[in-house]
Amino acid sequence: MNKIPRVKILVILAHPDKSSFNHAIAGTVVRALEENRHEVIYHDLYTERFSSTLTTAEIFKNFAVPRPIGKYCAELAAAEGIIIVHPNWWGQPPAILKGYIDRVFRPGVAYEFAEGDDGEGIPIGLLKARAALVFNTSNTGLEREEEVFGDPLQSIWKRSVFDLCGVKTFYRRTFGVIVTSTLEDRRSWLDEVDAVVSSYFPAVISRVRGA
């Protein structure tokens, strides 16, 4: 049996209602990771009152970001896995999460351009995370979301964020329709979340017997 190392996983939740299914998903994610003995860095952006406003100065790579943002940046850079939980609002993440991306997935942390490239070329991804998982909730049926709206969240997260930042292993799952779901539906979905998390970040095996 191969060793499975303990890794550092960054978990980001963006939903203002603590009774929401998003919070239940995030709780399941954290429990699964902790049961598998991984190190968890967890942020509930609404509870923390994350400031989503990007300042003009922050646009520039060499700007010394405020200390709280610097801490978020350091955590992102160190993460060996990233899990994000949020609702589908207008085919987009909540504004607070978009602000987190704007301020934390910054040049020099999540990506950079080659020397001599002023920003017109193809970015070089810097993130060390080996996998990124995104769990969404929606009140639009999955078939309608794809056929009518083109599933914009898939493009946002896979192509525009994680591919660009160097994270090539990507998984996303949308649960819905939330408003008509039953307790049994939700229990089944949480079991699925647990299984998915454990498939990407399985239990730590620090010693191989007989080795």
C-alpha positions as CSV (number, residue, x, y, z in Angstrom):
1,M,0.0,0.0,0.0
2,N,1.4,3.4,-1.0
3,K,1.8,6.2,1.5
4,I,-0.7,9.0,1.4
5,P,0.7,12.2,2.8
6,R,-1.1,14.8,4.9
7,V,-1.8,17.8,2.8
8,K,-3.0,21.4,3.4
9,I,-6.5,22.1,2.0
10,L,-8.0,25.5,1.7
11,V,-11.8,25.6,2.0
12,I,-13.7,28.7,1.1
13,L,-17.5,29.1,1.8
14,A,-19.5,32.0,0.4
15,H,-23.1,32.1,1.7
16,P,-24.7,34.5,4.2
17,D,-27.3,32.1,5.7
18,K,-25.9,29.7,8.3
19,S,-28.9,27.5,7.8
20,S,-28.2,27.1,4.1
21,F,-27.4,23.9,2.4
22,N,-24.1,25.5,1.4
23,H,-23.1,25.6,5.1
24,A,-24.1,21.9,5.3
25,I,-21.9,21.1,2.3
26,A,-19.0,23.1,3.8
27,G,-19.4,21.3,7.1
28,T,-19.3,17.9,5.4
29,V,-16.2,19.0,3.5
30,V,-14.3,20.0,6.6
31,R,-15.4,16.9,8.5
32,A,-14.3,14.6,5.7
33,L,-10.9,16.3,5.5
34,E,-10.3,16.2,9.2
35,E,-11.4,12.6,9.5
36,N,-8.8,11.8,6.7
37,R,-6.3,13.7,8.9
38,H,-5.5,16.5,6.5
39,E,-4.7,20.1,7.6
40,V,-7.7,22.3,6.9
41,I,-7.7,26.1,6.4
42,Y,-11.3,27.2,6.5
43,H,-12.8,30.6,5.7
44,D,-16.5,31.6,5.8
45,L,-16.2,34.8,4.0
46,Y,-19.5,36.3,5.2
47,T,-18.8,35.5,8.9
48,E,-15.4,37.0,8.5
49,R,-16.9,40.0,6.7
50,F,-14.3,39.8,4.0
51,S,-13.8,43.1,2.3
52,S,-14.4,42.5,-1.4
53,T,-13.4,45.9,-2.7
54,L,-10.3,45.9,-4.8
55,T,-8.3,49.1,-4.4
56,T,-6.5,50.7,-7.4
57,A,-3.1,50.2,-5.8
58,E,-3.8,46.4,-5.4
59,I,-4.0,46.0,-9.2
60,F,-0.2,46.2,-9.4
61,K,2.0,43.2,-8.7
62,N,4.5,44.9,-6.4
63,F,2.0,46.6,-4.2
64,A,2.3,45.7,-0.5
65,V,-1.2,44.4,0.2
66,P,-2.8,44.9,3.6
67,R,-1.8,42.4,6.2
68,P,-5.1,40.5,6.3
69,I,-5.1,40.1,2.5
70,G,-1.4,39.0,2.6
71,K,-2.4,36.2,5.0
72,Y,-5.1,35.0,2.6
73,C,-2.6,35.2,-0.2
74,A,0.0,33.1,1.8
75,E,-2.7,30.5,2.5
76,L,-3.7,30.2,-1.1
77,A,0.0,29.9,-2.2
78,A,0.6,27.2,0.3
79,A,-2.5,25.2,-0.3
80,E,-2.1,21.7,-1.8
81,G,-5.8,21.5,-2.5
82,I,-8.6,24.0,-2.8
83,I,-12.4,23.5,-2.2
84,I,-14.9,26.2,-2.8
85,V,-18.6,26.2,-1.8
86,H,-21.1,28.7,-3.1
87,P,-24.6,29.2,-4.6
88,N,-25.2,30.0,-8.3
89,W,-26.4,33.6,-8.2
90,W,-27.1,35.0,-11.7
91,G,-24.7,32.4,-13.2
92,Q,-21.9,33.8,-11.0
93,P,-20.3,33.4,-7.6
94,P,-21.6,35.8,-4.9
95,A,-19.9,39.2,-5.0
96,I,-18.0,38.6,-1.8
97,L,-16.3,35.5,-3.4
98,K,-15.6,37.4,-6.6
99,G,-13.9,40.0,-4.5
100,Y,-11.9,37.3,-2.8
101,I,-10.7,36.1,-6.3
102,D,-9.9,39.7,-7.3
103,R,-7.9,40.4,-4.2
104,V,-6.3,37.1,-3.3
105,F,-5.7,35.3,-6.7
106,R,-3.3,38.2,-7.5
107,P,-0.3,38.4,-9.8
108,G,2.8,37.0,-8.0
109,V,0.6,34.7,-6.0
110,A,-1.7,32.8,-8.3
111,Y,-0.1,33.7,-11.7
112,E,2.5,35.8,-13.4
113,F,3.6,36.7,-16.9
114,A,7.0,35.8,-18.4
115,E,9.8,38.4,-18.2
116,G,9.3,41.1,-20.7
117,D,5.6,40.4,-21.0
118,D,3.6,43.4,-19.8
119,G,0.4,41.4,-19.5
120,E,-0.7,40.8,-23.1
121,G,0.6,37.2,-23.2
122,I,-0.5,34.0,-21.7
123,P,-0.2,33.9,-17.8
124,I,1.9,31.3,-16.1
125,G,0.1,29.6,-13.2
126,L,1.8,29.6,-9.8
127,L,-0.6,27.7,-7.6
128,K,0.8,24.4,-6.1
129,A,-2.6,22.9,-5.4
130,R,-2.9,19.5,-7.1
131,A,-6.7,19.6,-7.3
132,A,-9.6,22.1,-7.0
133,L,-13.1,21.1,-6.2
134,V,-16.2,23.4,-6.5
135,F,-19.6,22.6,-5.0
136,N,-22.5,24.7,-6.1
137,T,-26.2,24.9,-5.3
138,S,-28.9,26.1,-7.7
139,N,-32.6,26.5,-8.1
140,T,-32.3,26.1,-11.8
141,G,-32.4,22.6,-13.2
142,L,-29.1,21.3,-14.5
143,E,-30.4,20.7,-18.0
144,R,-31.8,24.2,-18.3
145,E,-28.7,25.7,-16.8
146,E,-26.6,24.0,-19.6
147,E,-29.0,24.4,-22.5
148,V,-30.2,28.0,-21.9
149,F,-27.4,29.6,-20.0
150,G,-24.4,27.6,-21.0
151,D,-23.4,26.7,-17.5
152,P,-21.2,29.9,-17.0
153,L,-19.8,28.7,-13.6
154,Q,-18.0,25.8,-15.3
155,S,-16.2,28.2,-17.6
156,I,-15.5,30.7,-14.8
157,W,-13.9,28.2,-12.4
158,K,-12.3,25.7,-14.8
159,R,-11.0,27.9,-17.6
160,S,-10.8,31.5,-16.2
161,V,-9.5,30.7,-12.7
162,F,-8.0,27.3,-12.1
163,D,-6.6,26.5,-15.5
164,L,-5.1,29.9,-15.7
165,C,-3.5,29.6,-12.3
166,G,-2.0,26.2,-13.0
167,V,-4.4,23.8,-11.2
168,K,-5.3,21.2,-13.9
169,T,-7.2,18.7,-11.8
170,F,-10.7,20.1,-11.4
171,Y,-14.0,18.8,-10.3
172,R,-17.3,20.6,-10.0
173,R,-20.8,19.5,-8.9
174,T,-24.0,21.5,-8.7
175,F,-26.8,20.3,-6.4
176,G,-30.4,21.3,-7.2
177,V,-33.1,22.1,-7.4
178,I,-32.6,23.2,-3.8
179,V,-36.0,24.7,-3.1
180,T,-37.8,21.5,-4.1
181,S,-35.3,19.1,-2.6
182,T,-36.3,16.6,0.1
183,L,-34.4,15.7,3.3
184,E,-33.5,12.5,1.6
185,D,-32.1,14.3,-1.4
186,R,-30.0,16.5,0.8
187,R,-28.7,13.5,2.9
188,S,-27.8,11.7,-0.3
189,W,-26.0,14.8,-1.7
190,L,-24.0,15.2,1.5
191,D,-22.9,11.6,1.3
192,E,-21.8,12.3,-2.3
193,V,-19.8,15.3,-1.1
194,D,-18.1,13.2,1.5
195,A,-17.2,10.5,-1.1
196,V,-15.9,13.0,-3.6
197,V,-13.7,14.8,-1.1
198,S,-12.3,11.5,0.1
199,S,-11.6,10.4,-3.4
200,Y,-9.5,13.4,-4.1
201,F,-8.0,13.7,-0.6
202,P,-8.0,10.2,0.8
203,A,-7.1,9.3,4.4
204,V,-3.5,9.8,5.3
205,I,-1.3,6.6,5.4
206,S,1.9,7.6,7.0
207,R,3.5,4.2,7.3
208,V,3.4,1.2,5.0
209,R,3.3,-2.1,6.7
210,G,6.1,-4.5,5.7
211,A,8.1,-1.8,4.1
